[in-house]
Amino acid sequence: MIPELKKTAEAKMQKSLEALRLDLQKVRTGRAHTGLLDHVQVDYYGSMVPVNQVANVTLVDARTIGVQPWEKGMLQKVEKAIRDCDMGLNPASQGDLIRVPMPALTEERRKEMIKIVKTEGEGVKVAIRNLRRDAISHLKDALKKGEIPEDDERKAQDDVQKLTDRYIVEVDKMLATKEAELMQV
């Protein structure tokens, strides 16, 4: 029972870390990369789908993303979806290609982005601590029911705490890396 509980807690903490990694990829730096538009949703005949499922997303140059919808009728919808996403992008149509230039980040905008990144990180840390709390409460319940001895429960609590500490340190490393990336001019 205890190994399963620890394995479950670790798997959930790993998922939280992966979610943070994906969220941090969405926060843009000065450079363009196609992953920036992965979370942009487009209305495709009544259902919302990611932009990369209705168009080719490529890099035109280091600071410009090119989006080429597969259907001509989707050009305005894709352009509007990119403009409406909260990333401060201003796409421009050129024939059947939408060019999305990456504006240079100002010092003020960089600091704003760092605040956003830190907020995301705090949310993940809270999620990890909640997972720790749940695991420990399961251990205490098992102890009350007499399913596990007190020594094993104490050792398992320590292991869960070490696991939590390890993932919190990992979150801090990811945040520091992204912060350094954002402050790079």
WOURGI-V234427 format. One line per field, one symbol per residue. ss: DSSP state (H for helix, E for strand, C for the rest). phi: phi as a letter, one per 40 degrees, with the letter a starting at -180 (. if undefined). burial: 1 if it has 16 or more other ideal C-beta (glycine too) atoms within 10 Angstrom, else 0. A space follows every 10 residues. Layout:
BEGIN
ss = ???
phi = ???
burial = ???
END
This chain:
BEGIN
ss = CHHHHHHHHH HHHHHHHHHH HHHHHHCCCC CCCHHHHCCC EEEECCEEEE HHHCEEEEEE ECCEEEEEEC CHHHHHHHHH HHHHCCCCCC CEEECCEEEE ECCCCCHHHH HHHHHHHHHH HHHHHHHHHH HHHHHHHHHH HHHHHCCCCH HHHHHHHHHH HHHHHHHHHH HHHHHHHHHH HHHCC
phi = .ccccccccc cccccccccc dcccccccbc ccaccccccc bbcbfgbcbc dccbacbbcc acbbbbbbcc bdccdccccc ccccccbgcb cbcbgbbbcb ccccccdccc cccccccccd cccccccccc ccdccccccc cccccgcbcc cccccccccc ccccdccccc cccccccccc ccccc
burial = 0100110011 0110011001 0011011110 0100011001 0101000001 1001101000 0000111010 0001101110 1110101010 1000001101 0100100001 0011001001 1001101100 1100110110 0110000100 0010011011 0011001101 1001100110 01000
END
